[in-house]
Amino acid sequence: MLSDSKSKELLYYLKLPRYIEERMLLLLRQGKISKWFSGIGQEAISVGTTYALEKDDYILPMHRNLGVFTTRDVNINKLFCQLFGKQDGFTNGRDRTFHFGSKDDRIIGMISHLAAMLPVANGLALSFKLRKEKRIAVAFTGDGSTSEGDFHEALNLAAVWNLPVIFIIENNGYGLSTPVNEQFNCKNLVDKAVGYGMKGIQVDGNNIMDVFNAIKASRKNILNGSGPVLIEAMTFRIRGHEEASGIKYIPKELIQKWKKKDPVLHFENYLLKNKVIKKDYIENLESDFEDKIIPIIDKALKSSNPSSTIDREMDSVYKKNIFKQIPRQDKKVTNKRFVDAIRDCIFDKMSSDSKVLIMGQDIAEYGGVFKVTEGLIDKFGSDRVRNTPIIESGVIGAAMGLAIEGFKPIVEMQFADFVSVGFNQIVNNLAKTFYRWNQPINVTLRLPTGGGIGAGPFHSQSNESWFFHVPGLKLVYPSNPIDAKGLLLSSIDDENPVLFFEHKGLYRSIKEDVSDSNYHTPIGKGRIVNSGTSMSIITYGMGVVWAENFIKENSQYQTLIEIIDLRTLLPWDREMVFESVKRTNKVLILSEDNITGSIGAEISASISEDIFEYLDAPILRLGALDTPVPFSPNLEKEIYMPTSRLEKGVKKLLEY
Ligand SMILES: Cc1ncc(C[n+]2csc(CCOP(=O)(O)OP(=O)(O)O)c2C)c(N)n1
């Protein structure tokens, strides 16, 4: 039971979002805002939850959770500017309504993609657990979104790792228009908790004290180590999905029935009945809101619309790095394979930086399928070398949560191919967060990639181009042990999300002397592998080895062919490529990736656009065929891969 003063405060918080929403609906009708997702009738869930938490607990709200923001007392002027898409909002007009985070308020806002923030809550929760802090994370989801894969991955991981997290399903009867009986086939959504091995609680979501008590008790139990909790709050969406979409498909009786259960009326009556307040208290509250909120709305509406410059926007996609670059020193070297160089880098970095941890499938005792992480568990223990269930999206989302809390997580994909299952987290969460609300996301994703090992279409793909198109990501692709070590250290220290491609065929096939001490190889800088006069081969990864072998085996080309190893694909080293082309005047772009829409296509277009006058021949692209990677080693080597076409291509260009 709350004290009288707390009860009154809670009523204030419960009524405030209702008041604001009613104003927003008016503004919508006046055409002053473009869209609104109403939470009217559901406020008890947002407000009761937020009120029951401590200020240091994180909340990950969704589109109907205005009450989270108002109960957390976020800067209301800034909030309205955000809701109106103004310059002074949390995203400076770069994203809409509740799509922002505010670390000061311990709120991590949503992206449009449903359920995508649930895995992020796990990462935040893991950070508390690792630092032994008495804090929890609370993530909201709708009933419809429980069908999304991220819901299942998040609940499963939270349970397996015993994380301090609450997942709240607001069961308001409908997805967009689809009723719950077409969304799932179990009796109650909360029943799903059993399947994950976590506690499940169903509450009356229109009774704020029920919500408050459930959250308070769950928080206490979670902090005593009893594991994550799934709460299903029963409520109803009495307005349309968003205002323009109407409510024709909802039976009128249902709406009437739920209006009678209105959470605000319910709590007011409860407080009146218990003589905590009198009627005039409610009236006074309402006129207080009027006095307080109307001027704020007016001011926000009159505030500046976003304005910027091309340079400023382009400069806001990546966090500028502030770490001190360690140059390479080869005083003491050891002859190492590619795989050893990567392992050494991780080992050294984890030894010197307690914020670095590594997660992935079978990476602990087993050492990963390519044994890159072998032995790490013995040195760093299972807190920092974490086997995950088979969840790509879930672990990438968790890495984002860890990064928000200052960790530098490395995630190993078992094979680069499986990153497709984590695509959304990468291209929408990791990549866009810094631009949207200025939060750097330092996550390094290691991707064992490439073919040539007879592994067929699902264990051989070159999928760097899938991500090349996405602003906010960096793509790094070393071709040798020295670069692998230095580029990986740069990737881990880089505050932006980096996809680090490791060609499986290079792991154990090449050896060279690698410096024993740590060093950074700068991201974005290519390397001239061989200087030549008459054509440039621009390539990366395994392509570098092919090109080097080609000139070794055909020494007549040694002085003619310049080989550029891009090392970083995003951003690629324009300056080095252009300088080389200006010297040699002929270009062959070589990749293991298939040709259409590849990185080579972009480089070729850029050369044509910017330095066309230096070309003495059309640009030639050589890559794999536009087919899936075939399984048969014969098909793969002889037909699919570009190596068999390399000599012909070189001759064609030189003779042009
Ligand atoms: C991945 C994804 N698919 C589809 C949509 C479009 N969409 C936006 S809200 C919504 C309904 C969500 O229903 P529910 O999770 O029950 O939440 P509610 O809106 O009822 O609060 C849909 C289908 C989306 N935003 N994201």
The ligand as an SDF file (V2000), in Angstrom:
LIG
                    3D

 26 27  0  0  0  0  0  0  0  0999 V2000
    8.9870   -5.9770  -37.7720 C   0  0  0  0  0  0  0  0  0  0  0  0
    7.7570   -5.1560  -37.9850 C   0  0  0  0  0  0  0  0  0  0  0  0
    6.7300   -5.6570  -38.6950 N   0  0  0  0  0  0  0  0  0  0  0  0
    5.5990   -4.9220  -38.8910 C   0  0  0  0  0  0  0  0  0  0  0  0
    5.4960   -3.6530  -38.3820 C   0  0  0  0  0  0  0  0  0  0  0  0
    4.2450   -2.7980  -38.6270 C   0  0  0  0  0  0  0  0  0  0  0  0
    3.4940   -2.6230  -37.3550 N   0  0  0  0  0  0  0  0  0  0  0  0
    3.6660   -1.5460  -36.5790 C   0  0  0  0  0  0  0  0  0  0  0  0
    2.8290   -1.6370  -35.1530 S   0  0  0  0  0  0  0  0  0  0  0  0
    2.1370   -3.1100  -35.5790 C   0  0  0  0  0  0  0  0  0  0  0  0
    1.2080   -3.8010  -34.6330 C   0  0  0  0  0  0  0  0  0  0  0  0
    1.8730   -4.0970  -33.3340 C   0  0  0  0  0  0  0  0  0  0  0  0
    1.0160   -4.7990  -32.4980 O   0  0  0  0  0  0  0  0  0  0  0  0
    1.3710   -5.0610  -30.9890 P   0  0  0  0  0  0  0  0  0  0  0  0
    2.7350   -5.6170  -30.8660 O   0  0  0  0  0  0  0  0  0  0  0  0
    0.2820   -5.8570  -30.4040 O   0  0  0  0  0  0  0  0  0  0  0  0
    1.4330   -3.6120  -30.3530 O   0  0  0  0  0  0  0  0  0  0  0  0
    0.2950   -2.5250  -30.2380 P   0  0  0  0  0  0  0  0  0  0  0  0
    0.4180   -1.6490  -31.4520 O   0  0  0  0  0  0  0  0  0  0  0  0
   -0.9920   -3.2250  -30.1540 O   0  0  0  0  0  0  0  0  0  0  0  0
    0.6020   -1.7770  -29.0080 O   0  0  0  0  0  0  0  0  0  0  0  0
    2.6010   -3.5280  -36.8150 C   0  0  0  0  0  0  0  0  0  0  0  0
    2.1960   -4.7810  -37.4960 C   0  0  0  0  0  0  0  0  0  0  0  0
    6.6190   -3.1590  -37.6760 C   0  0  0  0  0  0  0  0  0  0  0  0
    6.6170   -1.9370  -37.1700 N   0  0  0  0  0  0  0  0  0  0  0  0
    7.6980   -3.9300  -37.4630 N   0  0  0  0  0  0  0  0  0  0  0  0
  1  2  1  0
  2  3  1  0
  2 26  2  0
  3  4  2  0
  4  5  1  0
  5  6  1  0
  5 24  2  0
  6  7  1  0
  7  8  2  0
  7 22  1  0
  8  9  1  0
  9 10  1  0
 10 11  1  0
 10 22  2  0
 11 12  1  0
 12 13  1  0
 13 14  1  0
 14 15  2  0
 14 16  1  0
 14 17  1  0
 17 18  1  0
 18 19  2  0
 18 20  1  0
 18 21  1  0
 22 23  1  0
 24 25  1  0
 24 26  1  0
M  CHG  1   7   1
M  END
$$$$
